[in-house]
Amino acid sequence: MTKNKVDGLIQTLFTDQKLYKALLAKAFQMLGNDAESEDVVNEAYIKLFEVLNQAQEVSNPSGFLWNTVYRKAIDILRKKQSNQQYTSHCLATQKEARACQEMKRFEQGEEWRHWLKKVQLNEAEQTLFGYIKQEYTNQEIAKVLDVSADEIRKRRFSLKRKFQRLLKSA
């Protein structure tokens, strides 16, 4: 594409307020936010101009803009969803970390002897608790008890819940 054609196309696209408003309306419909919608449309124009300045052929500039607006809006929506999932994951992880710290303090503080008398553990749970006190990993316990490490993780979690319920009731 020659420089004159590119300049003419840019001039045409800049003065086409109908197209700009339609793109803006589509972005707003998808995002529900004026500022984000304007950003998406402006980024689409910038991308088109960059492509044209690199002397690449764009057979349908308005179609290019529509497609770019759509894709950029989808990217923003995905990023928002990802951030929400990350935030909720972080909150859950923080709660788990606090519970884990309490359990570590409980295990290391020899406080467990007092509470062990109060909680009713079956033989399998007592065996597991003995290995946990000795700081065996899930894999090591699994090997000794001849079960999967995932099963040990589940049993360990169940045991923690039992102790946590006991601690909360005290």
PyMOL CGO cylinders between C-alpha atoms (Angstrom):
from pymol import cmd
from pymol.cgo import CYLINDER

trace = [
    CYLINDER, 0.00, 0.00, 0.00, 1.45, 3.38, -0.94, 0.3, 1, 1, 1, 1, 1, 1,
    CYLINDER, 1.45, 3.38, -0.94, 1.97, 6.18, 1.53, 0.3, 1, 1, 1, 1, 1, 1,
    CYLINDER, 1.97, 6.18, 1.53, -0.80, 8.28, -0.07, 0.3, 1, 1, 1, 1, 1, 1,
    CYLINDER, -0.80, 8.28, -0.07, -3.32, 5.43, 0.18, 0.3, 1, 1, 1, 1, 1, 1,
    CYLINDER, -3.32, 5.43, 0.18, -2.41, 4.85, 3.83, 0.3, 1, 1, 1, 1, 1, 1,
    CYLINDER, -2.41, 4.85, 3.83, -2.76, 8.56, 4.62, 0.3, 1, 1, 1, 1, 1, 1,
    CYLINDER, -2.76, 8.56, 4.62, -6.11, 8.68, 2.81, 0.3, 1, 1, 1, 1, 1, 1,
    CYLINDER, -6.11, 8.68, 2.81, -7.36, 5.61, 4.66, 0.3, 1, 1, 1, 1, 1, 1,
    CYLINDER, -7.36, 5.61, 4.66, -6.24, 7.02, 7.99, 0.3, 1, 1, 1, 1, 1, 1,
    CYLINDER, -6.24, 7.02, 7.99, -7.97, 10.32, 7.24, 0.3, 1, 1, 1, 1, 1, 1,
    CYLINDER, -7.97, 10.32, 7.24, -11.17, 8.51, 6.29, 0.3, 1, 1, 1, 1, 1, 1,
    CYLINDER, -11.17, 8.51, 6.29, -11.15, 6.36, 9.41, 0.3, 1, 1, 1, 1, 1, 1,
    CYLINDER, -11.15, 6.36, 9.41, -10.44, 9.37, 11.65, 0.3, 1, 1, 1, 1, 1, 1,
    CYLINDER, -10.44, 9.37, 11.65, -13.39, 11.32, 10.29, 0.3, 1, 1, 1, 1, 1, 1,
    CYLINDER, -13.39, 11.32, 10.29, -15.82, 8.38, 10.34, 0.3, 1, 1, 1, 1, 1, 1,
    CYLINDER, -15.82, 8.38, 10.34, -17.56, 9.15, 13.64, 0.3, 1, 1, 1, 1, 1, 1,
    CYLINDER, -17.56, 9.15, 13.64, -20.30, 6.64, 12.88, 0.3, 1, 1, 1, 1, 1, 1,
    CYLINDER, -20.30, 6.64, 12.88, -17.80, 3.77, 12.89, 0.3, 1, 1, 1, 1, 1, 1,
    CYLINDER, -17.80, 3.77, 12.89, -16.08, 5.07, 16.01, 0.3, 1, 1, 1, 1, 1, 1,
    CYLINDER, -16.08, 5.07, 16.01, -19.39, 5.34, 17.91, 0.3, 1, 1, 1, 1, 1, 1,
    CYLINDER, -19.39, 5.34, 17.91, -20.50, 1.90, 16.74, 0.3, 1, 1, 1, 1, 1, 1,
    CYLINDER, -20.50, 1.90, 16.74, -17.19, 0.38, 17.90, 0.3, 1, 1, 1, 1, 1, 1,
    CYLINDER, -17.19, 0.38, 17.90, -17.54, 2.22, 21.20, 0.3, 1, 1, 1, 1, 1, 1,
    CYLINDER, -17.54, 2.22, 21.20, -21.09, 0.91, 21.66, 0.3, 1, 1, 1, 1, 1, 1,
    CYLINDER, -21.09, 0.91, 21.66, -19.98, -2.68, 20.98, 0.3, 1, 1, 1, 1, 1, 1,
    CYLINDER, -19.98, -2.68, 20.98, -17.09, -2.38, 23.44, 0.3, 1, 1, 1, 1, 1, 1,
    CYLINDER, -17.09, -2.38, 23.44, -19.40, -0.90, 26.08, 0.3, 1, 1, 1, 1, 1, 1,
    CYLINDER, -19.40, -0.90, 26.08, -21.95, -3.67, 25.48, 0.3, 1, 1, 1, 1, 1, 1,
    CYLINDER, -21.95, -3.67, 25.48, -19.24, -6.24, 26.20, 0.3, 1, 1, 1, 1, 1, 1,
    CYLINDER, -19.24, -6.24, 26.20, -17.40, -4.49, 29.04, 0.3, 1, 1, 1, 1, 1, 1,
    CYLINDER, -17.40, -4.49, 29.04, -20.03, -2.26, 30.67, 0.3, 1, 1, 1, 1, 1, 1,
    CYLINDER, -20.03, -2.26, 30.67, -17.44, 0.44, 31.39, 0.3, 1, 1, 1, 1, 1, 1,
    CYLINDER, -17.44, 0.44, 31.39, -16.97, 3.71, 29.47, 0.3, 1, 1, 1, 1, 1, 1,
    CYLINDER, -16.97, 3.71, 29.47, -13.26, 4.13, 30.19, 0.3, 1, 1, 1, 1, 1, 1,
    CYLINDER, -13.26, 4.13, 30.19, -12.37, 0.54, 29.27, 0.3, 1, 1, 1, 1, 1, 1,
    CYLINDER, -12.37, 0.54, 29.27, -14.50, 0.79, 26.13, 0.3, 1, 1, 1, 1, 1, 1,
    CYLINDER, -14.50, 0.79, 26.13, -12.69, 3.92, 24.96, 0.3, 1, 1, 1, 1, 1, 1,
    CYLINDER, -12.69, 3.92, 24.96, -9.34, 2.30, 25.70, 0.3, 1, 1, 1, 1, 1, 1,
    CYLINDER, -9.34, 2.30, 25.70, -10.26, -0.79, 23.67, 0.3, 1, 1, 1, 1, 1, 1,
    CYLINDER, -10.26, -0.79, 23.67, -11.44, 1.22, 20.67, 0.3, 1, 1, 1, 1, 1, 1,
    CYLINDER, -11.44, 1.22, 20.67, -8.40, 3.50, 20.77, 0.3, 1, 1, 1, 1, 1, 1,
    CYLINDER, -8.40, 3.50, 20.77, -6.09, 0.49, 21.01, 0.3, 1, 1, 1, 1, 1, 1,
    CYLINDER, -6.09, 0.49, 21.01, -7.82, -1.02, 17.98, 0.3, 1, 1, 1, 1, 1, 1,
    CYLINDER, -7.82, -1.02, 17.98, -7.19, 2.16, 15.96, 0.3, 1, 1, 1, 1, 1, 1,
    CYLINDER, -7.19, 2.16, 15.96, -3.59, 2.24, 17.11, 0.3, 1, 1, 1, 1, 1, 1,
    CYLINDER, -3.59, 2.24, 17.11, -3.10, -1.39, 16.09, 0.3, 1, 1, 1, 1, 1, 1,
    CYLINDER, -3.10, -1.39, 16.09, -4.58, -0.69, 12.65, 0.3, 1, 1, 1, 1, 1, 1,
    CYLINDER, -4.58, -0.69, 12.65, -2.30, 2.30, 12.16, 0.3, 1, 1, 1, 1, 1, 1,
    CYLINDER, -2.30, 2.30, 12.16, 0.72, 0.26, 13.22, 0.3, 1, 1, 1, 1, 1, 1,
    CYLINDER, 0.72, 0.26, 13.22, -0.18, -2.45, 10.71, 0.3, 1, 1, 1, 1, 1, 1,
    CYLINDER, -0.18, -2.45, 10.71, -0.67, 0.11, 7.96, 0.3, 1, 1, 1, 1, 1, 1,
    CYLINDER, -0.67, 0.11, 7.96, 2.60, 1.88, 8.78, 0.3, 1, 1, 1, 1, 1, 1,
    CYLINDER, 2.60, 1.88, 8.78, 4.42, -1.44, 8.46, 0.3, 1, 1, 1, 1, 1, 1,
    CYLINDER, 4.42, -1.44, 8.46, 3.20, -1.47, 4.86, 0.3, 1, 1, 1, 1, 1, 1,
    CYLINDER, 3.20, -1.47, 4.86, 0.99, -4.51, 5.45, 0.3, 1, 1, 1, 1, 1, 1,
    CYLINDER, 0.99, -4.51, 5.45, -2.14, -4.88, 3.36, 0.3, 1, 1, 1, 1, 1, 1,
    CYLINDER, -2.14, -4.88, 3.36, -5.48, -4.61, 5.18, 0.3, 1, 1, 1, 1, 1, 1,
    CYLINDER, -5.48, -4.61, 5.18, -8.29, -5.46, 2.79, 0.3, 1, 1, 1, 1, 1, 1,
    CYLINDER, -8.29, -5.46, 2.79, -11.11, -4.46, 5.17, 0.3, 1, 1, 1, 1, 1, 1,
    CYLINDER, -11.11, -4.46, 5.17, -9.99, -1.79, 7.69, 0.3, 1, 1, 1, 1, 1, 1,
    CYLINDER, -9.99, -1.79, 7.69, -13.39, -1.46, 9.39, 0.3, 1, 1, 1, 1, 1, 1,
    CYLINDER, -13.39, -1.46, 9.39, -13.60, -5.25, 9.74, 0.3, 1, 1, 1, 1, 1, 1,
    CYLINDER, -13.60, -5.25, 9.74, -10.09, -5.21, 11.18, 0.3, 1, 1, 1, 1, 1, 1,
    CYLINDER, -10.09, -5.21, 11.18, -11.25, -2.64, 13.75, 0.3, 1, 1, 1, 1, 1, 1,
    CYLINDER, -11.25, -2.64, 13.75, -14.37, -4.63, 14.67, 0.3, 1, 1, 1, 1, 1, 1,
    CYLINDER, -14.37, -4.63, 14.67, -12.36, -7.81, 15.09, 0.3, 1, 1, 1, 1, 1, 1,
    CYLINDER, -12.36, -7.81, 15.09, -9.66, -6.06, 17.16, 0.3, 1, 1, 1, 1, 1, 1,
    CYLINDER, -9.66, -6.06, 17.16, -12.22, -4.38, 19.44, 0.3, 1, 1, 1, 1, 1, 1,
    CYLINDER, -12.22, -4.38, 19.44, -13.93, -7.72, 20.00, 0.3, 1, 1, 1, 1, 1, 1,
    CYLINDER, -13.93, -7.72, 20.00, -10.68, -9.55, 20.76, 0.3, 1, 1, 1, 1, 1, 1,
    CYLINDER, -10.68, -9.55, 20.76, -9.35, -6.84, 23.07, 0.3, 1, 1, 1, 1, 1, 1,
    CYLINDER, -9.35, -6.84, 23.07, -12.64, -6.74, 24.99, 0.3, 1, 1, 1, 1, 1, 1,
    CYLINDER, -12.64, -6.74, 24.99, -12.52, -10.52, 25.37, 0.3, 1, 1, 1, 1, 1, 1,
    CYLINDER, -12.52, -10.52, 25.37, -8.93, -10.22, 26.66, 0.3, 1, 1, 1, 1, 1, 1,
    CYLINDER, -8.93, -10.22, 26.66, -10.03, -7.71, 29.29, 0.3, 1, 1, 1, 1, 1, 1,
    CYLINDER, -10.03, -7.71, 29.29, -12.94, -9.92, 30.36, 0.3, 1, 1, 1, 1, 1, 1,
    CYLINDER, -12.94, -9.92, 30.36, -10.63, -12.92, 30.67, 0.3, 1, 1, 1, 1, 1, 1,
    CYLINDER, -10.63, -12.92, 30.67, -8.13, -10.89, 32.65, 0.3, 1, 1, 1, 1, 1, 1,
    CYLINDER, -8.13, -10.89, 32.65, -10.88, -9.74, 35.03, 0.3, 1, 1, 1, 1, 1, 1,
    CYLINDER, -10.88, -9.74, 35.03, -12.10, -13.30, 35.47, 0.3, 1, 1, 1, 1, 1, 1,
    CYLINDER, -12.10, -13.30, 35.47, -8.56, -14.52, 36.06, 0.3, 1, 1, 1, 1, 1, 1,
    CYLINDER, -8.56, -14.52, 36.06, -7.96, -11.76, 38.63, 0.3, 1, 1, 1, 1, 1, 1,
    CYLINDER, -7.96, -11.76, 38.63, -11.19, -12.68, 40.44, 0.3, 1, 1, 1, 1, 1, 1,
    CYLINDER, -11.19, -12.68, 40.44, -10.19, -16.33, 40.56, 0.3, 1, 1, 1, 1, 1, 1,
    CYLINDER, -10.19, -16.33, 40.56, -6.69, -15.40, 41.74, 0.3, 1, 1, 1, 1, 1, 1,
    CYLINDER, -6.69, -15.40, 41.74, -8.07, -13.09, 44.44, 0.3, 1, 1, 1, 1, 1, 1,
    CYLINDER, -8.07, -13.09, 44.44, -10.51, -15.70, 45.74, 0.3, 1, 1, 1, 1, 1, 1,
    CYLINDER, -10.51, -15.70, 45.74, -7.74, -18.31, 45.59, 0.3, 1, 1, 1, 1, 1, 1,
    CYLINDER, -7.74, -18.31, 45.59, -5.42, -16.02, 47.58, 0.3, 1, 1, 1, 1, 1, 1,
    CYLINDER, -5.42, -16.02, 47.58, -8.08, -15.48, 50.25, 0.3, 1, 1, 1, 1, 1, 1,
    CYLINDER, -8.08, -15.48, 50.25, -8.66, -19.22, 50.53, 0.3, 1, 1, 1, 1, 1, 1,
    CYLINDER, -8.66, -19.22, 50.53, -4.92, -19.82, 50.62, 0.3, 1, 1, 1, 1, 1, 1,
    CYLINDER, -4.92, -19.82, 50.62, -4.49, -17.27, 53.41, 0.3, 1, 1, 1, 1, 1, 1,
    CYLINDER, -4.49, -17.27, 53.41, -7.14, -19.04, 55.50, 0.3, 1, 1, 1, 1, 1, 1,
    CYLINDER, -7.14, -19.04, 55.50, -5.46, -22.39, 54.85, 0.3, 1, 1, 1, 1, 1, 1,
    CYLINDER, -5.46, -22.39, 54.85, -2.07, -20.90, 55.75, 0.3, 1, 1, 1, 1, 1, 1,
    CYLINDER, -2.07, -20.90, 55.75, -3.40, -19.60, 59.08, 0.3, 1, 1, 1, 1, 1, 1,
    CYLINDER, -3.40, -19.60, 59.08, -4.95, -22.98, 59.87, 0.3, 1, 1, 1, 1, 1, 1,
    CYLINDER, -4.95, -22.98, 59.87, -1.70, -24.68, 58.92, 0.3, 1, 1, 1, 1, 1, 1,
    CYLINDER, -1.70, -24.68, 58.92, 0.31, -22.32, 61.16, 0.3, 1, 1, 1, 1, 1, 1,
    CYLINDER, 0.31, -22.32, 61.16, -2.03, -23.05, 64.06, 0.3, 1, 1, 1, 1, 1, 1,
    CYLINDER, -2.03, -23.05, 64.06, -1.63, -26.77, 63.44, 0.3, 1, 1, 1, 1, 1, 1,
    CYLINDER, -1.63, -26.77, 63.44, 2.17, -26.47, 63.26, 0.3, 1, 1, 1, 1, 1, 1,
    CYLINDER, 2.17, -26.47, 63.26, 2.20, -24.54, 66.51, 0.3, 1, 1, 1, 1, 1, 1,
    CYLINDER, 2.20, -24.54, 66.51, -0.06, -27.18, 67.99, 0.3, 1, 1, 1, 1, 1, 1,
    CYLINDER, -0.06, -27.18, 67.99, 2.15, -30.05, 66.75, 0.3, 1, 1, 1, 1, 1, 1,
    CYLINDER, 2.15, -30.05, 66.75, 5.44, -28.44, 67.80, 0.3, 1, 1, 1, 1, 1, 1,
    CYLINDER, 5.44, -28.44, 67.80, 4.31, -27.06, 71.12, 0.3, 1, 1, 1, 1, 1, 1,
    CYLINDER, 4.31, -27.06, 71.12, 3.78, -30.45, 72.74, 0.3, 1, 1, 1, 1, 1, 1,
    CYLINDER, 3.78, -30.45, 72.74, 0.26, -29.21, 73.38, 0.3, 1, 1, 1, 1, 1, 1,
    CYLINDER, 0.26, -29.21, 73.38, -0.98, -32.22, 71.47, 0.3, 1, 1, 1, 1, 1, 1,
    CYLINDER, -0.98, -32.22, 71.47, -0.51, -34.56, 74.42, 0.3, 1, 1, 1, 1, 1, 1,
    CYLINDER, -0.51, -34.56, 74.42, -3.20, -32.76, 76.38, 0.3, 1, 1, 1, 1, 1, 1,
    CYLINDER, -3.20, -32.76, 76.38, -5.61, -32.62, 73.44, 0.3, 1, 1, 1, 1, 1, 1,
    CYLINDER, -5.61, -32.62, 73.44, -4.85, -36.14, 72.28, 0.3, 1, 1, 1, 1, 1, 1,
    CYLINDER, -4.85, -36.14, 72.28, -6.47, -37.41, 75.45, 0.3, 1, 1, 1, 1, 1, 1,
    CYLINDER, -6.47, -37.41, 75.45, -9.64, -35.46, 74.66, 0.3, 1, 1, 1, 1, 1, 1,
    CYLINDER, -9.64, -35.46, 74.66, -10.06, -36.43, 71.01, 0.3, 1, 1, 1, 1, 1, 1,
    CYLINDER, -10.06, -36.43, 71.01, -11.22, -39.90, 70.06, 0.3, 1, 1, 1, 1, 1, 1,
    CYLINDER, -11.22, -39.90, 70.06, -8.81, -41.32, 67.45, 0.3, 1, 1, 1, 1, 1, 1,
    CYLINDER, -8.81, -41.32, 67.45, -9.13, -44.76, 65.95, 0.3, 1, 1, 1, 1, 1, 1,
    CYLINDER, -9.13, -44.76, 65.95, -6.05, -46.96, 65.57, 0.3, 1, 1, 1, 1, 1, 1,
    CYLINDER, -6.05, -46.96, 65.57, -5.30, -45.83, 62.00, 0.3, 1, 1, 1, 1, 1, 1,
    CYLINDER, -5.30, -45.83, 62.00, -5.53, -42.15, 63.03, 0.3, 1, 1, 1, 1, 1, 1,
    CYLINDER, -5.53, -42.15, 63.03, -3.24, -42.77, 66.01, 0.3, 1, 1, 1, 1, 1, 1,
    CYLINDER, -3.24, -42.77, 66.01, -0.70, -44.44, 63.73, 0.3, 1, 1, 1, 1, 1, 1,
    CYLINDER, -0.70, -44.44, 63.73, -0.87, -41.56, 61.26, 0.3, 1, 1, 1, 1, 1, 1,
    CYLINDER, -0.87, -41.56, 61.26, -0.54, -39.03, 64.05, 0.3, 1, 1, 1, 1, 1, 1,
    CYLINDER, -0.54, -39.03, 64.05, 2.58, -40.83, 65.28, 0.3, 1, 1, 1, 1, 1, 1,
    CYLINDER, 2.58, -40.83, 65.28, 4.20, -40.50, 61.86, 0.3, 1, 1, 1, 1, 1, 1,
    CYLINDER, 4.20, -40.50, 61.86, 3.17, -36.85, 61.60, 0.3, 1, 1, 1, 1, 1, 1,
    CYLINDER, 3.17, -36.85, 61.60, 4.77, -36.13, 65.00, 0.3, 1, 1, 1, 1, 1, 1,
    CYLINDER, 4.77, -36.13, 65.00, 7.97, -37.67, 63.69, 0.3, 1, 1, 1, 1, 1, 1,
    CYLINDER, 7.97, -37.67, 63.69, 7.75, -35.30, 60.67, 0.3, 1, 1, 1, 1, 1, 1,
    CYLINDER, 7.75, -35.30, 60.67, 7.39, -37.99, 58.03, 0.3, 1, 1, 1, 1, 1, 1,
    CYLINDER, 7.39, -37.99, 58.03, 6.29, -36.75, 54.59, 0.3, 1, 1, 1, 1, 1, 1,
    CYLINDER, 6.29, -36.75, 54.59, 3.11, -38.02, 52.96, 0.3, 1, 1, 1, 1, 1, 1,
    CYLINDER, 3.11, -38.02, 52.96, 5.19, -40.14, 50.58, 0.3, 1, 1, 1, 1, 1, 1,
    CYLINDER, 5.19, -40.14, 50.58, 7.16, -41.71, 53.41, 0.3, 1, 1, 1, 1, 1, 1,
    CYLINDER, 7.16, -41.71, 53.41, 4.01, -42.51, 55.41, 0.3, 1, 1, 1, 1, 1, 1,
    CYLINDER, 4.01, -42.51, 55.41, 2.36, -43.92, 52.27, 0.3, 1, 1, 1, 1, 1, 1,
    CYLINDER, 2.36, -43.92, 52.27, 5.31, -46.21, 51.66, 0.3, 1, 1, 1, 1, 1, 1,
    CYLINDER, 5.31, -46.21, 51.66, 5.26, -47.50, 55.25, 0.3, 1, 1, 1, 1, 1, 1,
    CYLINDER, 5.26, -47.50, 55.25, 1.46, -48.01, 55.33, 0.3, 1, 1, 1, 1, 1, 1,
    CYLINDER, 1.46, -48.01, 55.33, 1.35, -49.31, 51.74, 0.3, 1, 1, 1, 1, 1, 1,
    CYLINDER, 1.35, -49.31, 51.74, -1.24, -46.81, 50.48, 0.3, 1, 1, 1, 1, 1, 1,
    CYLINDER, -1.24, -46.81, 50.48, -1.08, -43.90, 48.04, 0.3, 1, 1, 1, 1, 1, 1,
    CYLINDER, -1.08, -43.90, 48.04, 0.35, -40.53, 49.05, 0.3, 1, 1, 1, 1, 1, 1,
    CYLINDER, 0.35, -40.53, 49.05, -2.96, -38.98, 48.02, 0.3, 1, 1, 1, 1, 1, 1,
    CYLINDER, -2.96, -38.98, 48.02, -4.78, -41.21, 50.50, 0.3, 1, 1, 1, 1, 1, 1,
    CYLINDER, -4.78, -41.21, 50.50, -2.37, -40.09, 53.24, 0.3, 1, 1, 1, 1, 1, 1,
    CYLINDER, -2.37, -40.09, 53.24, -3.00, -36.47, 52.31, 0.3, 1, 1, 1, 1, 1, 1,
    CYLINDER, -3.00, -36.47, 52.31, -6.75, -37.05, 52.68, 0.3, 1, 1, 1, 1, 1, 1,
    CYLINDER, -6.75, -37.05, 52.68, -6.35, -38.82, 56.01, 0.3, 1, 1, 1, 1, 1, 1,
    CYLINDER, -6.35, -38.82, 56.01, -4.01, -36.11, 57.27, 0.3, 1, 1, 1, 1, 1, 1,
    CYLINDER, -4.01, -36.11, 57.27, -6.55, -33.46, 56.28, 0.3, 1, 1, 1, 1, 1, 1,
    CYLINDER, -6.55, -33.46, 56.28, -9.31, -35.37, 58.06, 0.3, 1, 1, 1, 1, 1, 1,
    CYLINDER, -9.31, -35.37, 58.06, -7.14, -35.62, 61.17, 0.3, 1, 1, 1, 1, 1, 1,
    CYLINDER, -7.14, -35.62, 61.17, -6.40, -31.89, 61.06, 0.3, 1, 1, 1, 1, 1, 1,
    CYLINDER, -6.40, -31.89, 61.06, -10.12, -31.16, 60.82, 0.3, 1, 1, 1, 1, 1, 1,
    CYLINDER, -10.12, -31.16, 60.82, -10.75, -33.31, 63.86, 0.3, 1, 1, 1, 1, 1, 1,
    CYLINDER, -10.75, -33.31, 63.86, -8.15, -31.43, 65.90, 0.3, 1, 1, 1, 1, 1, 1,
    CYLINDER, -8.15, -31.43, 65.90, -9.37, -28.06, 64.61, 0.3, 1, 1, 1, 1, 1, 1,
    CYLINDER, -9.37, -28.06, 64.61, -12.95, -28.86, 65.65, 0.3, 1, 1, 1, 1, 1, 1,
    CYLINDER, -12.95, -28.86, 65.65, -11.64, -29.86, 69.07, 0.3, 1, 1, 1, 1, 1, 1,
    CYLINDER, -11.64, -29.86, 69.07, -9.63, -26.64, 69.39, 0.3, 1, 1, 1, 1, 1, 1,
    CYLINDER, -9.63, -26.64, 69.39, -12.62, -24.51, 68.36, 0.3, 1, 1, 1, 1, 1, 1,
    CYLINDER, -12.62, -24.51, 68.36, -14.88, -26.23, 70.87, 0.3, 1, 1, 1, 1, 1, 1,
    CYLINDER, -14.88, -26.23, 70.87, -12.39, -25.65, 73.70, 0.3, 1, 1, 1, 1, 1, 1,
]
cmd.load_cgo(trace, "trace")
